[in-house]
Amino acid sequence: MNVLERTYLGKKIPKQRFYENIGLSSTLQKKFVDYIDSVVLLNKFSKDTLHIPSNKAVEEVFIFEVKLKSNDFIGKIDDLLEIIDRSIQYHILFKINTGKKIVCKIAYKNRSQSDSSKYVVDRYFMREFKSEEEFSKVLLPVFNALNMKVLYENILSLFLDFKEDKIEESVQKHKDYLTLQNEVIELEICMNKEKQADRQYGLHKELKTKKKELAKYLKEMKNDNNNEGIK
């Protein structure tokens, strides 16, 4: 029996539990109902199920299976995942089975410095898996951890293309990379729409600079991935 089988719960959680007591807007509540079919607590990683010590930073880690009413909603649910994340004090890996592939999402989640009873949920990172077998195979090494915080950071690292000394540095660099990537796309769109030659030249110059910055990130990403393979 592997780790995922040992820690399996398969407990369905009513959707309204995540939003009924937090004064959610009617728009978000409708989106929750229209987009999400069900939420199931698949796995619980804790000192009881894995015999890995917990600590103040990370007590337990859950895998939630989110079933959508349409696969078209995958790119539109980060705000709903954040609602779920904020309603639960534990760290969560979200798993969405589309039928053809498995899409997983996870956010960097840590305790608020101003209020240790609350969590700050950062942006979501996504990774796709071709099958359950691939998902299990990729996840297996993360359980070689001294405590739950290390386990959580091991899981989060699977979604990050940059390997810095500290997980928060890796998260920030990946965020900067994604932001720059979006800026390049937006500049290309603006440049193609612009009719004035002088304005188009300015956009082209800015785009060229951004692409050089992006190339540096891509080179570092490639080096990090190559170094990880050597270990």
Salt bridges, closest charged atoms under 4 A:
ASP34 OD2 - LYS30 NZ 2.54
GLU59 OE2 - ARG111 NH2 3.12
GLU60 OE2 - LYS44 NZ 3.83
ASP78 OD1 - LYS105 NZ 2.77
ASP79 OD2 - LYS31 NZ 2.93
GLU82 OE2 - ARG86 NH2 2.75
ASP85 OD1 - LYS109 NZ 3.05
ASP122 OD2 - LYS175 NZ 3.11
GLU128 OE2 - LYS101 NZ 3.12
GLU132 OE1 - LYS95 NZ 2.87
GLU153 OE2 - LYS149 NZ 2.50
GLU164 OE2 - LYS173 NZ 3.35
GLU183 OE1 - LYS210 NZ 2.97
GLU188 OE2 - LYS211 NZ 3.19
GLU220 OE2 - LYS173 NZ 2.87
